[in-house]
Amino acid sequence: MRSLENARATCESFLPGLLDKLAGIPLDQLETAGNPGIELFRAHGGPALVIPKVYGGSGASPVQAVEVLRAIGAQAPSLSVAVTMHFFSVATLFALADSVKNSGMEWALLEAIAEQNLLVASGFAEGRPGQGILSPTMSARPTQGGFLVSGSKQPCSLAHSMNLLTASVALPSDSGDGQMAVILIPRETPGVTVHPFWSSWALAGAESDEVRLTDVFVDEQLIMRTELGEEGELDELQTVGFIWFELLISSCYLGMASALAERVLARCRGQVSERAALVTRLETAALLLEGIGRMVMDDETSNEALAKTLIARYAAQDAIGEATRTAVELLGGMAFVRAADTAYLAAVTHGLSFHPPSRSSVSEPFVEYFSGRALRLS
């Protein structure tokens, strides 16, 4: 499959040897808790992928990051989802540059991640029913030099392998309304603990357990306050983070569906017209994500860019779902019952629909946006 091979070539250029190592491990082992995938990713320099070269990183562009994650998703679904949370967190640090450069924290953080292959977990509000991704999961109370933070994130990918945790937190304010901020916490900080949470066999290798904070001290310099615009739109930090997240998480599931389509092509299953239609659906998703990646490369990270990103994500989600169903049907019942990989890949591709924001939650904001208002996701 030409586009998947191109994605693999991009991955090989940035993370040489990683895909070969992953290919040597059966899928059922890669997808279980405690698998070696995350440490292989770390050992091959993965944490530095999207960090600019000026900070000692690999300098992959958003388009190249999409290809790398597609290639990893086709080989190791759990790993792709786990490291997406790292890339999302690191990309958010870029947007924090103006907030931390005066203290030298920008260079220190990004260089440390790149040079020491540190992994950053994301503690935003994903996964909490009825609560948006931006709703703080942590609360804080002031103390000398910073805040004491308590709360939990469940699930939190990379829970066991992370070196740093980013999270949303509600800070007390004079008005009585909690101000949202983003915090950065080293894993070894006293009060940070990890507890079992993920009970599904699907994507179990992503280390998506509970990370709990109990009176964790966070230095004032590691707290970045955020604000909403006049119409309730997200600020630049949140918008950039959202765009990166939607782009990268969609790429993971594109890779999973691509692995199924590749099996269809290799076995010449179905009519040639059916195979052509299958690949066309996946390439539609790939082109949509590439377009968003190029938009980010052109520094288009406005509220309008966020709307375009979500439109592309939902369209790609539909294309991935349809391609998955078609691929499974063309591979046939015997492949489904006798090849565990087929059933597993078919199951996990549905995961994209569970990542925020849900389609139903943005229906009203979308209607308002297309009527001329800013897109509001708060």
Residue pairs with C-beta under 8 A, 6 or more apart in sequence:
1 258
1 261
1 262
1 265
1 279
3 258
3 282
3 283
3 286
4 70
4 71
4 74
4 255
4 258
4 259
4 262
6 67
7 67
7 68
7 70
7 71
7 74
7 255
7 258
8 19
8 71
8 74
10 64
10 67
10 68
10 71
11 18
11 19
11 67
11 68
11 71
11 72
12 18
12 19
14 45
14 49
14 58
14 60
14 64
14 68
15 41
15 44
15 45
15 46
15 49
15 68
16 44
17 44
18 40
18 41
18 44
18 46
18 72
19 71
19 72
19 75
21 40
21 44
22 30
22 37
22 40
22 72
22 75
22 76
22 79
23 75
25 35
25 36
25 37
27 76
27 340
27 341
27 344
28 340
28 344
29 35
30 37
30 75
30 76
30 78
30 79
30 205
31 76
31 77
31 78
31 201
31 203
31 204
31 205
31 344
32 204
32 205
33 198
33 204
33 205
33 207
35 78
35 205
37 76
37 78
37 79
37 82
37 205
38 79
38 82
38 83
38 119
38 158
38 161
38 205
38 207
39 161
41 47
41 72
41 79
41 83
42 117
42 119
42 161
43 117
45 58
45 117
46 83
46 117
47 86
47 90
47 113
47 114
47 117
47 118
47 119
47 120
48 56
48 57
48 58
48 113
48 114
48 117
49 57
49 58
49 60
49 65
49 68
49 87
50 57
50 58
50 60
50 62
50 65
50 87
50 90
50 91
51 57
51 58
51 59
51 90
51 110
51 113
51 114
52 59
52 94
52 110
53 59
55 107
55 110
55 111
55 114
56 110
56 111
56 114
56 115
57 110
57 113
57 114
58 114
60 68
61 293
61 297
62 244
62 247
62 292
62 293
62 294
62 296
62 297
63 290
63 293
63 294
63 297
65 87
65 248
65 251
65 293
66 247
66 248
66 251
66 289
66 290
66 293
67 251
69 80
69 83
69 84
69 87
69 248
69 251
69 252
69 255
70 251
70 252
70 254
70 255
70 258
70 286
71 255
72 79
72 80
72 83
72 252
72 255
73 80
73 81
73 251
73 252
73 253
73 254
73 255
73 256
73 258
73 259
74 255
74 256
74 258
74 259
74 262
75 255
75 259
76 205
77 203
77 205
77 252
77 255
77 256
77 345
77 348
78 203
78 204
78 205
78 206
79 205
79 206
80 251
80 252
80 255
80 256
81 157
81 203
81 206
81 249
81 252
81 351
82 157
82 158
82 161
82 205
82 206
82 207
82 208
83 119
83 158
84 157
84 245
84 248
84 249
84 251
84 252
85 120
85 121
85 122
85 157
85 158
86 119
86 120
86 121
86 122
86 158
87 244
87 248
88 122
88 241
88 244
88 245
88 248
88 249
89 120
89 121
89 122
89 164
89 166
90 110
90 113
90 120
91 240
91 241
91 244
92 166
92 182
92 237
92 240
92 241
92 244
93 106
93 109
93 110
93 120
93 166
94 240
95 236
95 237
95 240
95 241
96 106
96 182
96 224
96 237
97 106
99 224
99 237
100 106
100 109
100 221
100 224
101 107
103 221
105 221
105 222
109 184
112 118
113 120
113 164
116 163
118 163
118 164
119 158
119 161
119 162
119 163
119 164
120 158
120 162
120 163
120 164
120 165
120 166
121 156
121 157
121 158
121 159
121 162
121 164
121 165
121 166
121 211
122 156
122 157
122 165
122 166
122 167
123 137
123 138
123 153
123 156
123 165
123 166
123 167
123 168
123 211
124 133
124 134
124 137
124 153
124 166
124 167
124 168
125 131
125 132
125 133
125 134
125 135
125 136
125 137
125 153
125 168
125 356
126 133
126 155
126 355
126 356
127 154
127 155
128 135
128 137
132 356
132 357
132 361
132 377
132 378
133 242
133 356
133 357
133 377
134 168
134 180
134 234
134 238
134 377
134 378
135 168
136 151
136 168
136 169
136 170
136 178
136 180
137 151
137 152
137 153
137 167
137 168
137 169
138 149
138 150
138 151
138 152
138 153
138 167
138 168
138 169
138 170
138 183
138 213
139 149
139 150
139 151
139 169
139 170
139 178
140 147
140 148
140 149
140 150
140 169
140 170
140 171
140 172
140 181
140 183
140 218
141 147
141 148
141 172
142 148
142 172
143 217
145 217
145 219
145 220
146 217
146 218
146 219
146 220
146 222
146 223
147 169
147 171
147 183
147 217
147 218
147 220
147 223
148 215
148 216
148 217
148 218
149 167
149 169
149 183
149 185
149 213
149 215
149 216
149 217
149 218
150 213
150 214
150 215
150 216
151 167
151 169
151 212
151 213
152 210
152 211
152 212
152 213
153 167
153 210
153 211
154 197
154 209
154 210
154 211
155 197
155 198
155 208
155 209
155 210
156 165
156 208
156 209
156 210
156 211
157 206
157 207
157 208
158 206
158 207
159 194
159 207
159 208
159 209
159 210
159 211
160 194
160 207
160 209
161 207
162 187
162 211
163 186
163 187
164 184
164 185
164 186
164 187
165 184
165 185
165 187
165 192
165 211
166 182
166 183
166 184
166 185
167 182
167 183
167 185
167 213
168 180
168 181
168 182
168 183
169 180
169 181
169 182
169 183
169 218
169 223
170 178
170 179
170 180
170 181
171 178
171 179
171 180
171 181
171 223
171 225
172 178
172 179
173 179
179 225
179 226
179 227
180 225
180 226
181 223
181 224
181 225
181 226
182 223
182 224
182 226
182 237
183 218
183 222
183 223
183 224
184 218
184 222
184 224
185 192
185 213
185 216
185 218
185 222
189 216
189 217
190 216
190 217
191 213
191 214
191 215
191 216
191 217
192 211
192 212
192 213
192 216
193 211
193 212
193 214
194 209
194 210
194 211
194 212
195 209
195 210
195 212
196 209
196 210
197 208
197 209
197 210
198 204
198 206
198 207
198 208
198 209
202 344
202 347
202 348
202 351
203 348
203 351
224 237
226 235
226 237
226 238
227 235
228 234
228 235
228 378
229 235
229 303
229 374
231 373
231 374
231 376
232 374
232 376
232 378
233 239
233 303
233 374
233 375
233 376
234 242
234 303
234 306
234 377
234 378
236 301
239 301
239 302
239 303
239 305
239 306
240 301
242 306
242 309
242 377
243 292
243 296
243 301
243 305
243 306
243 309
244 296
245 355
246 292
246 309
246 310
246 312
246 313
247 289
247 292
247 293
247 296
247 309
247 313
249 352
249 355
250 285
250 289
250 312
250 313
250 316
250 317
250 320
250 352
251 289
252 352
253 317
253 320
253 348
253 349
253 351
253 352
254 282
254 285
254 286
254 289
254 316
254 320
256 324
256 345
256 348
256 349
257 282
257 285
257 320
257 323
257 324
257 327
257 345
257 349
258 282
259 345
260 323
260 324
260 327
260 328
260 331
260 342
260 345
260 346
260 349
261 278
261 279
261 282
261 323
261 327
263 269
263 327
263 331
263 335
263 342
264 270
264 275
264 278
264 327
264 330
264 331
265 275
265 279
267 331
268 275
269 275
269 330
269 331
269 332
270 278
270 330
274 326
274 330
275 330
277 326
278 323
278 326
278 327
278 330
281 319
281 322
281 323
281 326
282 319
282 320
282 323
284 315
284 316
284 319
285 315
285 316
285 319
285 320
285 323
288 312
288 315
288 316
288 319
289 312
289 316
291 312
292 308
292 309
292 312
295 305
295 308
295 309
296 305
303 374
303 375
304 375
306 375
306 377
307 366
307 369
307 375
310 357
310 362
310 366
310 375
314 359
317 352
317 353
320 349
320 352
321 349
321 350
321 353
324 345
324 346
324 349
324 350
327 346
328 336
328 342
328 346
331 342
335 342
336 342
336 343
336 346
337 343
353 359
357 377
362 377
365 375
365 376
365 377
366 375
368 375
368 376
369 375
